[in-house]
Amino acid sequence: MTYMDKTLGGRVEAHNSGGGSTGRPICEALVLVVEDESTLSEAFHSICDCLNVAVEQMSSRDELGAILRHRRPMAVVTVMDGVGQDGCHVLMTVAAHDRDLPVLLVTGEDPALLGAVDAVEELWQLTSVTKWPRLLGVGDVVDFLFRAGRRGGCMRLMSV
């Protein structure tokens, strides 16, 4: 960064849509999993370990907004039927933090729930929500992670 600072005549800073400039990437190489069990976080751990991406699980009863501000994850993964907050509430909290933050929402098969998610996504102007009826295969998870990492400037890998 020192060379870039001298060459460009000032500090090189990364844009952070959640607030001011930090001089760091927009996010950390971290996937935040909001769930009350450990099904999703275990699946993401096995994949993220290979990619040098951290996975942090939090209960749906925890304060998501504060954790988003403090940890700056590259993506949030959640299920629709959380005990403390459902998937729609997670989406609204993410929207208040950063409308472009990638979210993977496992919705289940109920079309009524999918309609509710679509309504929240449109109303809160979320731009990067991925909806799966169930956790898909490794290739789909890796593709989601690569897109999220590139968007946040914390990974330089591209999916094929």
C-alpha positions in Angstrom: 0.0 0.0 0.0 2.9 2.4 0.6 3.9 2.3 -3.0 0.3 2.9 -4.1 0.0 5.8 -1.6 3.1 7.5 -3.0 2.2 6.9 -6.6 -1.3 8.1 -6.4 -0.5 10.9 -4.0 -2.9 9.8 -1.3 -4.3 6.9 0.6 -5.9 4.2 -1.4 -9.2 3.3 0.2 -11.8 0.7 -0.5 -15.5 1.8 -0.8 -17.7 0.4 1.9 -21.4 0.8 1.1 -22.2 0.2 4.8 -20.4 3.4 5.9 -17.2 5.3 5.4 -13.9 4.3 3.8 -11.7 2.0 5.8 -8.6 1.4 3.6 -9.4 -2.4 3.9 -11.5 -4.6 1.8 -15.2 -4.1 2.1 -15.5 -7.4 3.9 -13.6 -10.2 5.6 -13.3 -13.7 4.1 -16.1 -14.8 6.4 -19.4 -16.5 5.9 -21.9 -15.8 8.7 -24.4 -18.6 9.1 -27.6 -17.8 11.0 -29.2 -21.0 12.2 -30.3 -22.7 15.4 -28.8 -26.1 14.4 -25.5 -26.7 12.8 -26.5 -28.3 9.5 -25.6 -25.4 7.2 -22.5 -24.3 9.1 -21.0 -27.8 9.0 -21.6 -28.1 5.3 -20.0 -24.6 4.7 -17.1 -25.5 7.1 -16.0 -28.4 4.9 -16.0 -26.3 1.8 -14.7 -23.0 3.2 -11.7 -24.7 5.0 -10.3 -25.5 1.5 -10.8 -21.9 0.3 -9.3 -20.3 3.4 -12.7 -18.7 4.3 -13.9 -18.5 7.9 -17.3 -19.7 8.9 -19.0 -18.3 12.0 -22.4 -19.6 13.2 -24.8 -17.5 15.2 -28.1 -18.3 16.7 -31.2 -16.8 15.2 -31.8 -15.2 18.6 -28.6 -13.2 18.5 -28.4 -9.5 17.4 -27.5 -9.8 13.7 -27.0 -6.1 13.0 -24.2 -5.7 15.6 -22.4 -8.8 14.3 -22.7 -7.5 10.7 -21.1 -4.2 11.6 -18.4 -5.7 13.8 -17.4 -8.8 11.7 -18.1 -7.5 8.1 -18.8 -10.9 6.5 -18.6 -11.4 2.7 -21.9 -13.3 2.9 -24.8 -14.4 5.1 -26.4 -17.8 5.0 -29.6 -18.6 6.7 -32.7 -20.7 6.7 -36.3 -19.5 6.4 -37.6 -21.0 9.6 -35.3 -19.6 12.3 -36.6 -19.7 15.9 -35.6 -16.2 17.0 -35.8 -14.5 13.6 -37.0 -16.0 10.3 -35.3 -15.6 6.9 -37.4 -12.5 6.1 -36.2 -10.7 9.3 -32.6 -11.6 8.5 -33.1 -10.1 5.0 -34.5 -6.9 6.5 -31.5 -6.6 8.9 -29.1 -7.2 6.1 -30.8 -4.6 4.0 -30.4 -2.0 6.8 -26.7 -2.9 6.9 -25.8 -3.3 3.2 -28.4 -4.0 0.4 -25.7 -5.5 -1.8 -24.4 -8.0 0.8 -24.9 -11.5 -0.7 -27.4 -13.6 1.2 -28.1 -17.3 0.6 -31.5 -18.2 2.0 -32.6 -21.8 2.2 -36.4 -21.4 1.8 -37.8 -24.9 1.7 -40.4 -26.1 -0.8 -43.4 -23.9 0.3 -44.3 -21.5 -2.5 -46.1 -19.1 -0.1 -42.8 -18.6 1.8 -41.0 -18.0 -1.5 -43.5 -15.3 -2.3 -42.9 -13.7 1.1 -39.2 -13.7 0.5 -39.6 -12.2 -3.0 -41.8 -9.4 -1.5 -39.2 -8.6 1.2 -36.4 -8.6 -1.4 -38.3 -6.2 -3.6 -39.5 -3.9 -0.8 -36.1 -3.6 0.9 -34.3 -3.4 -2.6 -31.9 -6.2 -1.9 -29.7 -6.9 -4.9 -27.9 -10.1 -4.1 -30.3 -12.7 -2.6 -29.9 -16.3 -3.7 -32.8 -18.6 -2.8 -32.5 -22.4 -2.7 -35.2 -24.8 -1.7 -32.5 -26.9 0.1 -28.8 -26.9 0.4 -27.4 -27.7 -3.1 -24.2 -29.4 -4.1 -20.6 -28.4 -3.6 -20.3 -26.7 -7.0 -23.3 -24.4 -6.3 -21.9 -23.5 -2.9 -18.4 -22.7 -4.3 -20.0 -20.6 -7.0 -21.9 -18.6 -4.4 -18.8 -18.2 -2.3 -16.7 -17.0 -5.2 -19.3 -14.4 -6.3 -19.6 -13.2 -2.7 -15.9 -13.0 -2.2 -15.3 -11.0 -5.5 -18.1 -8.6 -4.7 -16.6 -7.9 -1.3 -13.0 -7.7 -2.5 -11.8 -10.4 -0.2 -11.3 -13.2 -2.6 -9.7 -13.2 -6.1 -11.0 -16.5 -7.3 -13.6 -16.8 -10.0 -16.1 -19.6 -10.6 -16.1 -21.3 -14.0 
